[in-house]
Amino acid sequence: MRFSVTSQMEYEVFSSSTLILNIHALKTPHQTIYKESLSITPHLEHVELITAQGENRFVRVEVPEPCALKIKYSAEVDNVIEFIDHEYLDDVAVAELDADILPYLYPSRYCQSDKLYRLANNKFGHIQNAYIKVVEITDWIYRNVEYLSGSTNSQTSAYDTVTEQAGVCRDFAHLGIALCRALTIPARYFTGYAFQLDPPDFHACFEAYLGGKWIVFDATRLTPLNGLVKIASGRDAADTAIASIFGSVVCGAISVSTQCMEKKFEPFFYTSDTLKGLNYL
């Protein structure tokens, strides 16, 4: 499925500063970027930095003096997805996990799985199939946490979301990740561009490691799971921030657009009776 994505960001810079941006579509063997462009006004030196595991494409921008900064990124991206029957999406024993999967099993800054162990096991521990277990986690979050714009901040964690029962997409993702990890299912944060998201914005969801595959889930149900263009993945939002700012900088405006370039698009969502998982190859 091919998509056209665009993001524009405006900043007021008051002193010499550095911005690390995370807005580029990720390059993978099955997410192909046909063309992309990055414009920075005024023209500034910048460099692309790719993490060791290839899960982020950071761009570091050096701003030597105060200015009104405008950044625009656009790309045409084609991604390949795979639907897998739930019978093949069960637990992978910890003893069989590769080293690069293990960090997604541990508690992290926003996903305190150790604090949610009792809740996770009381509500979902009886479910045998791991895929069904994660679908039930996703459904439970959707039913019990209100999507409420502006209700949380950058310090809100999965534990906070359980008690406040409200949040935005990053909070839904953090809670899903924490509950999965509490059940010994590796899970990671997924950020990307999202088709049919209203209003348009960057979007966060999560992936669970099932049957040796990373299967995507979204407890908000705000966008089709087959309408995502991946930007990055990480332990939680701390690893995948859209912009990390070092210096005196104020964000003025952000706008995002995602358009499907195919004539036919059939949206796919998870519910408790969906018996196939979606993997972004």
Buried (B, 14 or more C-beta within 10 A) or exposed (E): BBBBBBBBBBBEBBEEBEBBBBBBBBBBEEBBBEEBEBEBEEEBEBEEEEEEEEBBBBBBBEBEEBBEBBBBBBBBBBBEBEEBEBEEBBBBEEEEBEEEBEBBBEBBEBBBBEBBBEBBEEBBEEBEBBBBBBBBBBBBBBEEBEBEEEBBEEEBBBBBBBEBEBBBBBBBBBBBBBBBBBBBBBBBBBBBBBBBBEEBBBBBBBBBBBBBBBBBBBBBBBBBBBBBBBBBBBBBBBBBBBBEBEEEBEEEEBEBBBBBEEEEBEEBBBEEEBEBBBBBE
